[in-house]
Amino acid sequence: MRDIRSLRDYACWLHYDPLKKESWDKYQGQFETIQVDGDGPLVEAIEEELQRGIGGLLGTTPRLLPQGEGGPQGAAVQVIRALDAEWTLGEEGYQLEVQEEEGSLRVVITSPGERGCLYGTFAFLRLLQVGEIGGGLQVTDSPKNDLRMINHWDNLDGSVERGYAGRSIFFEDNQLVSDLDRIRDYARLLASVGINSVAVNNVNVHAAETQLIASRIDMAETLANIFRAYGIRLFLSVNYASTLEFGLDTADPLDERVRTWWKNQVKLVYQRIPDLGGFLVKADSENRPGPFTYGRTQADGANMLGEALESFGGVLIWRCFVYNCHQDWRDTKTDRARAAYDYFKPLDGQFRHNVILQIKNGPMDFQVREPVSPLFGAMEDTNQILELQITQEYTGQQRHLCYLVPQWKEILDFDTYAQGPGSTVATVVSSGMAAVVNVGNDPNWTGHTLAQANLYGYARLAWDPSLSAEQITREWITLTFGPCTEVLATLSEMLLTSWEIYENYTTPLGIGWMCNPNHHYGPNVDGYEYSKWGTYHKANNQAIGVDRTVGNGTGFTGQYHPENAALYESMETCPEELLLFFHRVPYTYQLKTGKTLLQHIYDSHFLGVEQVEGLLASWRSLEGRVNEATFGHVLARLEEQLDHAKEWRDVINTYFYRISGIGDIHNRTIYA
């Protein structure tokens, strides 16, 4: 059997292919010696990365100089942990300086922290790959977010909830997988883009996963050791009601027995994993137990766990995905979109300093298009992080190309007006970012090779939300496919348009949800229409959409600061891409394009299919310019996407033609 590590796509963006001739000639004879200061746990990773990267790019593995060797100038690449230097960028920041003397280049990477030294090392190799290392270069950089986190929804039996890239890379049959080296490869991959925290198990914690803080603590300890070597802190998802599984008859957060049990259990965990980042909790959500059971608030539940973690420096991350998941579809007053704000806004300022609220980007659930959650900018006295979803639950499940960085940029750049104009989500999120990851044990990690771009792009935005989608895209393509200009131009266009393309042939104008229940793949317009989940479009023969205005609807628009509330309240000013999220709109309503609402639905779905045909043609034009196996794999995915886009087009258009009786003005085929 072929070694999985020999497969091209396994390396993701860390190929370190030999530089093309122009750069090869520029750097030949350079960087022949390296020296890494210090003796901490990350030194080995830094030394290995420099030798691997320079060796791959330039063909000659550099010689490692022991500390103190090399004379006054030192090694050609020197990584210095400057503990006594004046520093304003924090321990994860770094300075990279390139000196040139008589044609010889010397690179000095400086940071007061080991993580900063590691991140500076990866930055140097990234810049070397794109040919930007040269005399006089000075780069000073540091992460804009303290917490840059990945959430896994892996179960100990090896399954992955909302996983579309195979099974867990951590667990199988309630044990750790045998291939621990792959976990180390994964830690290296995450560290290369600045991820510093990872939760390894599902937020929907089963009884087996509860044992990760008890009888299976050795498994968590092993994982923590692996990630620690790359500067990544382990977090564990825990069941809020764990006490019920260990002999107590209550999980009331104000019961002293419950508080004592958690303090004792946390102490035992930290004896084994002293640098554990903390716990991640989903409570009172989608049938998960929580403090509501005992008449307590979300703050009561979170603070109880925060208190147990505090003396060990641990953090409690509490998800805000709390809503009524047993809604009666006949109930026109209950609006799922309102829930997070209604539950959490009144508690602003009541959470402990080591409690962080994890807030989904939108008020519903990772739809292809929904507004930014009004909780951002509403809780000025509470720590919070933005939660995104890299795994494409509602955006093609890594069988469709849907590059989400443009979507995330819109979210991060959204102005909340919390403290006047310019109060973007990126500036009001106080503690960082987290994302549900798209990784599994498939040979290419993400099921669809091009879906690796979403993992890379998320991490780069978590490091610096001001980076443009275009810059991130160029980086990923160059690092993954090399510096071919044709590949860069073609693949950039494919990636940067794919989110809008997916939206065109699936769900229109912010309405969302028109998918098959449970697995969420494929069109089913009424799949969730009469369900308990509160996900309604309410289409009849005249109109579609949910009135969420203050004037006549659920009042959701009033949860935003006045500038956005006014924008969304009016059909005339509401951004049309969100029109059906906020308003109930007749099919004959005329959009700003001059088209009726219904004609836009028809046109966008026909256009989406044509655009997928364009994606296929673009990819086919790259045959011979990308790895043969990668080419065939992506081609098969795009061919499947085209078939599926046609299914979406025909199901959606036929549904609306049948329900409205209004035809397509262009007389294209709709199946009456």
C-alpha positions in Angstrom: 0.0 0.0 0.0 1.3 3.4 -0.9 2.4 5.6 2.0 -0.2 8.3 2.5 2.6 10.8 3.2 3.9 10.4 -0.3 0.7 11.6 -1.8 0.9 15.2 -3.2 -2.2 16.6 -1.5 -1.2 15.2 1.9 1.3 18.1 2.3 -1.3 20.8 1.7 0.5 24.1 1.6 3.8 22.8 3.0 5.2 21.2 -0.1 8.5 23.1 -0.2 8.9 22.2 -3.9 12.2 23.3 -5.5 12.0 27.0 -6.4 11.6 27.8 -10.1 14.8 28.8 -12.0 14.6 32.6 -11.4 14.3 32.2 -7.6 16.6 29.2 -7.5 19.4 31.2 -9.1 18.7 34.1 -6.7 19.1 32.0 -3.6 21.6 29.4 -4.5 24.4 29.2 -2.0 22.4 31.1 0.6 21.0 29.9 4.0 23.5 27.0 4.3 23.7 27.3 8.1 21.0 27.7 10.8 21.0 28.4 14.5 18.1 28.3 16.9 18.4 30.0 20.3 17.0 28.5 23.5 16.2 25.0 24.8 12.4 25.1 25.0 9.9 22.5 23.7 9.5 24.2 20.3 13.2 24.4 19.4 13.2 21.0 17.8 10.1 21.9 15.6 11.8 25.1 14.5 15.1 23.4 13.6 13.3 20.6 11.7 11.2 23.1 9.8 14.1 25.2 8.7 16.0 22.1 7.5 13.0 20.7 5.7 11.9 24.0 4.1 15.3 25.2 3.0 16.3 21.7 1.9 13.2 21.3 -0.2 13.2 24.8 -1.8 17.0 25.0 -2.5 18.0 21.4 -2.7 20.6 21.5 0.1 19.8 20.8 3.7 21.4 23.5 5.9 23.8 22.6 8.6 22.6 23.2 12.2 25.1 25.2 14.2 25.1 24.6 18.0 24.4 27.7 20.0 27.5 30.0 20.3 29.1 28.8 17.1 29.4 30.8 13.9 31.4 33.8 15.0 30.1 37.3 15.4 27.7 37.1 12.5 26.3 33.8 13.5 24.4 31.5 11.1 22.9 32.5 7.8 19.5 31.9 9.4 19.3 32.7 13.1 16.3 32.4 15.3 16.7 34.4 18.6 14.5 34.3 21.6 15.1 37.9 22.9 13.8 37.7 26.4 15.3 41.0 27.5 14.4 43.1 24.5 11.9 45.9 24.6 8.8 44.4 22.9 5.3 45.6 22.3 4.0 42.8 20.1 3.5 40.1 22.7 5.1 36.6 22.9 3.5 35.4 19.6 4.8 38.3 17.6 8.1 38.3 15.7 10.5 40.4 13.8 12.1 39.2 10.6 15.1 41.1 9.2 17.2 40.3 6.2 20.8 41.7 6.0 23.0 41.6 2.9 26.7 41.9 2.8 28.8 41.2 -0.4 25.9 39.2 -1.8 25.4 37.0 1.2 22.0 37.1 2.9 21.5 36.7 6.6 18.1 36.2 8.1 17.4 37.1 11.8 14.1 36.0 13.3 13.5 37.5 16.8 10.7 37.1 19.3 10.5 37.0 23.1 8.3 33.9 22.9 8.9 30.4 21.4 5.6 30.6 19.6 6.7 33.9 18.0 10.0 32.2 16.9 8.0 29.3 15.4 5.6 31.7 13.6 8.5 33.8 12.3 10.1 30.6 11.0 7.1 29.7 9.0 6.7 33.3 7.7 10.3 33.2 6.5 9.8 30.0 4.5 6.5 31.4 3.1 8.3 34.5 1.9 11.1 32.5 0.5 8.7 30.4 -1.5 7.2 33.5 -3.1 10.6 35.1 -3.7 10.2 38.1 -1.3 13.3 37.4 0.8 16.0 40.1 0.0 18.5 42.4 1.6 16.9 45.2 3.6 13.6 43.3 4.2 12.1 43.9 7.6 8.8 42.3 8.7 7.2 42.9 12.1 4.1 41.0 12.7 1.9 39.7 15.5 -1.5 38.1 15.7 -4.5 40.4 16.0 -6.4 37.8 18.0 -5.1 36.1 21.1 -7.3 32.9 20.7 -7.1 31.3 17.2 -8.9 28.1 17.7 -10.0 25.0 15.8 -13.1 23.0 17.0 -13.3 19.3 16.1 -16.6 17.5 16.3 -14.9 14.1 16.5 -16.4 11.2 18.5 -14.4 8.6 20.3 -15.9 5.9 18.0 -14.1 7.5 15.1 -17.1 9.2 13.5 -17.2 12.9 12.9 -20.4 15.0 13.2 -20.7 17.1 10.1 -17.5 15.6 8.8 -17.1 15.3 5.0 -13.5 14.2 4.8 -13.5 10.7 6.3 -13.2 9.6 9.9 -11.5 11.1 12.9 -7.7 11.6 12.8 -7.7 11.2 16.6 -10.0 8.4 17.6 -11.2 5.0 16.5 -13.1 2.3 18.5 -12.9 4.5 21.6 -9.1 4.5 21.5 -6.5 6.8 20.0 -5.7 6.0 16.4 -2.5 4.1 15.9 -1.0 6.6 13.6 0.1 9.3 16.0 2.5 10.7 13.5 -0.4 11.9 11.4 -1.6 13.9 14.4 1.8 15.4 14.7 1.7 16.3 11.0 -1.6 18.0 11.6 -0.2 20.0 14.6 2.6 21.2 12.3 0.0 22.1 9.6 -2.0 24.2 12.1 1.1 25.9 13.6 2.3 26.9 10.1 -0.7 29.3 9.9 -0.7 30.4 13.5 -3.4 28.3 15.1 -2.7 28.1 18.8 -5.7 26.2 20.3 -7.6 23.1 19.3 -10.7 21.3 20.8 -10.4 17.7 19.8 -13.9 16.2 20.6 -17.5 16.9 19.7 -19.4 19.6 21.5 -22.3 17.1 21.6 -20.5 15.1 24.2 -21.4 11.5 24.5 -20.8 9.3 27.6 -17.6 8.0 26.0 -16.2 11.5 25.5 -16.9 12.4 29.1 -14.3 9.9 30.1 -11.6 12.2 28.5 -11.7 14.1 31.8 -11.8 10.8 33.8 -10.8 7.3 32.9 -9.5 8.2 29.5 -7.4 11.2 30.6 -4.3 9.4 29.2 -5.7 9.8 25.7 -6.1 13.6 26.2 -2.7 13.8 27.8 -1.1 12.1 24.7 -2.8 14.5 22.4 -1.8 17.5 24.5 1.8 16.3 24.3 1.7 16.1 20.5 0.1 19.6 20.1 2.4 21.2 22.7 5.4 20.5 20.5 4.0 23.0 18.0 2.8 25.6 20.5 -0.9 24.5 20.4 -3.0 24.3 23.6 -5.5 21.4 23.9 -9.1 22.1 24.9 -11.7 19.5 25.7 -15.4 19.7 25.1 -17.3 18.6 28.2 -20.8 17.7 29.0 -22.3 20.4 31.3 -24.2 17.6 33.2 -21.2 15.4 33.7 -22.0 15.1 37.4 -25.1 13.0 36.5 -22.8 10.5 34.9 -20.6 10.3 38.1 -23.1 9.6 40.8 -24.7 13.0 41.7 -28.4 13.5 41.3 -28.1 17.0 40.0 -26.2 19.4 37.7 -27.5 22.5 39.3 -24.7 25.1 39.0 -25.5 26.6 42.4 -25.5 23.3 44.2 -22.3 23.1 46.3 -21.9 19.4 45.6 -21.8 20.2 41.9 -19.3 23.0 42.3 -17.1 20.8 44.5 -17.2 17.9 42.0 -16.1 20.1 39.1 -13.3 21.7 41.2 -11.9 18.3 42.1 -12.2 16.9 38.6 -10.5 20.0 37.1 -7.7 19.6 39.6 -7.2 16.0 38.5 -7.2 17.0 34.8 -4.6 19.7 35.3 -2.3 17.4 37.2 -2.0 15.4 34.0 -2.2 18.3 31.5 -0.9 21.4 33.3 -1.2 23.6 30.2 -4.7 22.6 29.2 -6.4 25.6 27.6 -9.7 24.8 29.2 -13.2 23.5 28.4 -15.7 24.1 25.5 -19.4 23.7 26.4 -22.6 23.4 24.5 -25.5 23.7 27.0 -29.2 24.1 26.8 -28.9 23.7 23.0 -30.5 21.1 20.7 -31.4 18.8 23.6 -28.1 19.2 25.4 -28.5 19.6 29.2 -27.8 22.9 30.8 -28.6 25.3 33.6 -32.1 26.1 32.3 -33.1 22.6 33.7 -32.6 24.1 37.2 -34.1 27.5 36.6 -30.6 29.0 36.3 -29.1 31.4 33.8 -26.5 30.8 31.2 -24.1 32.9 33.3 -24.8 30.7 36.4 -23.7 27.6 34.4 -20.7 29.2 32.7 -19.4 30.8 35.9 -19.6 27.6 37.8 -17.2 26.0 35.3 -15.1 29.1 35.0 -14.6 29.2 38.7 -13.3 25.6 38.7 -10.8 26.4 35.9 -9.7 29.8 37.2 -6.9 28.8 39.6 -5.2 26.7 36.9 -5.3 29.5 34.3 -8.0 27.7 32.3 -10.6 29.3 30.1 -14.3 28.3 29.8 -15.7 28.8 26.3 -19.5 28.8 26.3 -21.4 28.5 23.0 -24.3 30.9 22.4 -26.1 28.5 20.1 -29.2 28.4 22.4 -32.7 28.4 21.0 -36.0 26.7 21.1 -35.5 23.5 19.0 -39.1 22.3 19.7 -40.9 25.2 18.1 -44.5 24.8 16.8 -44.4 25.9 13.1 -47.9 27.4 13.7 -46.4 29.8 16.3 -45.8 33.1 14.5 -44.3 34.9 17.6 -41.3 32.7 18.2 -38.3 33.6 16.0 -35.2 31.4 16.2 -33.1 34.3 14.9 -33.9 36.3 18.1 -32.9 33.6 20.6 -29.2 34.2 21.2 -29.6 37.9 21.8 -32.7 37.4 23.9 -30.9 34.9 26.2 -27.5 36.5 26.4 -27.8 40.3 26.1 -29.4 40.7 29.5 -26.5 38.9 31.0 -23.8 41.3 29.7 -21.2 41.9 32.5 -22.3 38.9 34.6 -19.7 36.4 33.2 -16.4 35.7 35.0 -13.3 37.1 33.4 -12.1 33.7 32.3 -15.4 32.9 30.5 -15.7 33.5 26.8 -18.9 33.4 24.8 -18.6 31.7 21.4 -21.0 33.4 19.0 -21.9 32.0 15.6 -21.4 34.5 12.7 -25.1 34.6 12.1 -28.3 34.3 14.1 -29.3 30.9 12.5 -26.8 28.2 11.6 -24.0 28.7 9.0 -26.3 29.3 6.0 -24.8 30.3 2.7 -26.1 33.8 3.4 -27.5 35.3 6.6 -27.0 38.6 8.5 -24.3 39.0 11.1 -25.4 38.1 14.6 -26.6 41.2 16.5 -24.8 39.9 19.6 -21.6 41.3 18.1 -21.4 44.8 19.5 -24.2 44.2 22.0 -22.1 42.7 24.9 -19.4 45.3 25.6 -18.6 43.9 29.0 -18.3 40.2 28.1 -15.5 38.3 26.5 -16.5 36.9 23.1 -15.1 35.0 20.1 -16.5 34.7 16.6 -17.5 31.1 15.5 -17.2 30.2 11.9 -17.8 26.9 10.1 -15.0 25.7 7.8 -16.7 22.3 7.3 -19.2 23.0 4.6 -22.4 21.7 6.3 -24.8 23.9 4.3 -22.4 24.9 1.5 -21.7 21.7 -0.4 -20.1 19.4 2.1 -16.7 19.5 0.4 -18.2 17.9 -2.6 -18.9 21.3 -4.1 -16.3 24.1 -4.5 -17.4 26.8 -2.2 -14.5 29.1 -1.0 -15.7 30.8 2.2 -13.0 33.4 2.7 -15.0 36.1 0.9 -18.0 35.4 3.1 -15.9 35.6 6.2 -14.4 38.9 5.1 -17.9 40.3 4.8 -18.6 39.2 8.3 -15.4 40.5 9.8 -15.8 43.9 8.0 -19.5 44.3 9.0 -20.0 47.6 10.9 -21.9 47.0 14.1 -21.9 50.7 15.0 -21.5 49.5 18.6 -19.1 52.4 19.3 -20.0 54.6 16.3 -18.9 54.0 12.7 -16.0 51.7 12.2 -17.0 49.3 14.9 -16.5 46.2 12.7 -16.9 42.7 13.9 -13.2 42.3 13.7 -12.7 45.1 16.2 -15.5 44.3 18.6 -14.7 40.6 19.0 -12.5 40.9 22.1 -11.0 37.5 22.5 -10.5 35.9 19.1 -12.0 33.4 16.6 -12.9 29.7 16.5 -14.1 27.5 13.6 -15.5 24.1 13.2 -12.9 22.4 11.1 -13.2 20.4 7.8 -10.5 17.8 8.5 -10.8 14.0 8.4 -8.6 11.0 7.7 -9.0 11.2 3.9 -5.6 11.3 2.2 -5.9 15.0 1.3 -7.3 15.9 4.8 -10.4 17.8 3.6 -12.1 15.5 1.1 -11.9 18.1 -1.7 -8.4 19.3 -2.3 -9.5 22.8 -3.0 -11.3 22.8 0.4 -7.9 23.0 1.9 -8.1 26.7 1.0 -10.9 27.2 3.5 -8.7 25.9 6.4 -5.8 28.0 5.3 -7.9 31.1 4.8 -9.6 30.8 8.1 -6.3 30.6 10.0 -4.8 33.5 8.1 -7.9 35.7 8.9 -7.7 34.6 12.6 -4.1 35.8 12.6 -5.0 39.1 10.8 -8.6 39.9 9.8 -7.4 42.8 7.7 -5.8 40.6 5.1 -7.7 40.7 1.8 -9.4 37.6 0.3 -7.3 38.2 -2.8 -4.0 38.1 -0.9 -4.9 35.0 1.1 -6.0 33.3 -2.2 -2.7 34.1 -3.9 -0.7 32.8 -1.0 -2.6 29.5 -0.8 -2.4 28.8 -4.5 1.3 29.7 -4.8 2.2 27.6 -1.7 0.0 24.6 -2.8 0.5 24.6 -6.6 3.7 26.6 -7.2 4.3 29.9 -8.9 2.7 29.1 -12.3 1.0 32.3 -13.5 -1.7 30.4 -15.4 -2.7 28.3 -12.4 -2.7 31.4 -10.2 -4.9 33.4 -12.4 -7.4 30.6 -13.2 -7.7 29.2 -9.7 -8.0 32.6 -8.1 -11.0 33.4 -10.3 -12.5 30.0 -9.6 -12.1 30.3 -5.8 -13.1 33.9 -5.4 -16.4 33.5 -7.4 -17.4 30.1 -6.0 -19.3 31.3 -3.0 -21.6 33.5 -5.1 -22.0 30.7 -7.6 -23.0 28.2 -4.9 -25.5 30.8 -3.6 -26.9 31.3 -7.1 -28.0 27.7 -7.7 -29.1 27.0 -4.1 -31.0 29.3 -1.8 -32.0 32.8 -2.8 -31.7 36.2 -1.1 -30.9 35.0 2.4 -33.8 32.6 2.9 -31.6 29.5 3.5 -32.5 26.0 4.7 -34.1 24.6 1.5 -32.1 21.3 2.0 -32.8 17.8 3.0 -33.4 17.4 6.8 -30.7 15.8 9.0 -27.9 15.4 6.5 -28.4 18.8 4.9 -27.2 17.8 1.4 -29.4 18.4 -1.7 -32.5 20.5 -2.4 -35.7 20.0 -0.5 -37.6 23.3 -0.4 -40.0 22.3 2.3 -37.6 19.9 4.1 -37.7 22.1 7.2 -40.9 24.0 6.6 -43.1 22.3 9.1 -40.4 21.1 11.5 -39.6 21.9 15.1 -36.3 23.7 14.3 -37.7 27.2 13.5 -36.3 27.3 10.0 -39.3 28.5 7.9 -39.6 30.3 4.5 -43.4 30.4 4.6 -43.8 30.4 0.8 -47.4 30.4 -0.6 -48.8 31.2 -4.0 -48.1 35.0 -3.6 -45.1 35.6 -1.4 -42.1 34.2 0.5 -40.0 35.3 3.4 -40.2 36.0 7.1 -41.2 39.4 8.4 -38.6 40.2 11.1 -39.3 43.9 11.3 -40.2 45.8 14.4 -43.2 47.4 12.7 -45.1 44.2 11.7 -42.9 41.2 12.3 -40.9 39.4 15.0 -38.9 42.5 16.0 -35.6 40.9 15.2 -34.3 44.0 13.3 -34.6 45.9 16.6 -31.8 43.9 18.1 -29.2 45.8 16.0 -27.8 49.2 16.7 -30.0 51.9 15.2 -28.1 52.4 11.9 -28.4 48.7 11.0 -31.9 48.4 12.5 -33.1 51.2 10.2 -31.3 49.6 7.2 -32.9 46.2 7.6 -36.4 47.5 8.7 -37.3 48.9 5.2 -37.6 46.7 2.1 -36.3 49.6 0.1 -33.0 49.9 2.0 -32.5 46.3 3.1 -29.6 44.7 1.1 -31.2 42.5 -1.5 -29.0 39.6 -0.8 -30.7 39.4 2.7 -34.2 40.6 1.6 -36.1 37.3 2.3 -34.4 36.9 5.7 -35.9 40.2 6.9 -39.1 40.6 4.9 -42.0 38.8 3.4 -41.9 39.7 -0.3 -44.5 39.2 -3.1 -43.1 37.3 -6.1 -44.0 40.3 -8.3 -41.9 42.7 -6.2 -39.5 44.6 -8.4 -35.8 44.4 -7.3 -33.3 47.2 -8.1 -32.3 45.3 -11.2 -35.8 45.8 -12.6 -36.5 42.1 -12.3 -39.3 40.7 -10.3 -38.4 38.6 -7.2 -39.5 35.4 -8.9 -37.6 36.2 -12.1 -34.5 36.7 -10.1 -35.0 33.3 -8.5 -35.3 31.7 -11.9 -32.4 33.6 -13.4 -30.0 33.1 -10.6 -30.5 29.3 -10.7 -30.0 29.1 -14.4 -27.0 31.3 -14.1 -25.5 29.2 -11.3 -25.5 26.1 -13.5 -23.8 28.1 -16.3 -21.2 29.3 -13.8 -20.4 25.8 -12.6 -19.9 24.8 -16.3 -17.4 27.7 -16.4 -15.7 26.3 -13.3 -15.3 23.0 -15.0 -13.9 24.5 -18.2 -11.5 26.6 -16.2 -10.2 23.6 -14.3 -9.9 21.5 -17.5 -7.7 24.3 -18.9 -5.1 23.5 -16.2 -4.6 19.9 -17.3 -0.8 19.3 -17.4 -0.1 22.3 -15.2 -1.1 20.7 -11.9 -0.4 17.3 -10.4 -2.2 14.6 -12.4 -3.8 12.9 -9.4 -5.0 16.3 -8.0 -6.3 17.2 -11.4 -8.4 14.1 -11.7 -9.7 14.3 -8.2 -10.8 17.9 -8.5 -12.3 17.3 -12.0 -14.5 14.5 -10.6 -15.7 16.7 -7.8 -16.6 19.5 -10.2 -18.4 17.1 -12.5 -20.5 16.0 -9.5 -21.1 19.6 -8.6 -22.4 20.3 -12.1 -24.9 17.5 -11.9 -26.0 18.6 -8.4 -26.3 22.2 -9.5 -28.7 21.2 -12.2 -30.7 19.3 -9.6 -30.9 22.4 -7.3 -31.9 24.5 -10.3 -34.7 22.3 -11.4 -36.1 21.5 -8.0 -36.1 25.2 -6.8 -37.4 26.6 -10.1 -40.1 24.0 -10.5 -41.3 24.5 -6.9 -41.8 28.2 -7.4 -43.4 27.9 -10.8 -45.9 25.3 -9.4 -46.7 27.3 -6.3 -46.9 30.7 -8.0 -48.2 29.9 -11.5 -45.9 32.5 -12.9 -43.6 31.4 -15.7 -40.0 32.3 -16.7 -40.1 35.2 -19.1 -37.3 33.6 -21.1 -39.3 30.4 -21.5 -36.5 28.1 -20.3 -37.3 24.6 -19.2 -39.1 24.4 -15.9 -40.7 21.1 -15.1 -44.4 21.8 -14.5 
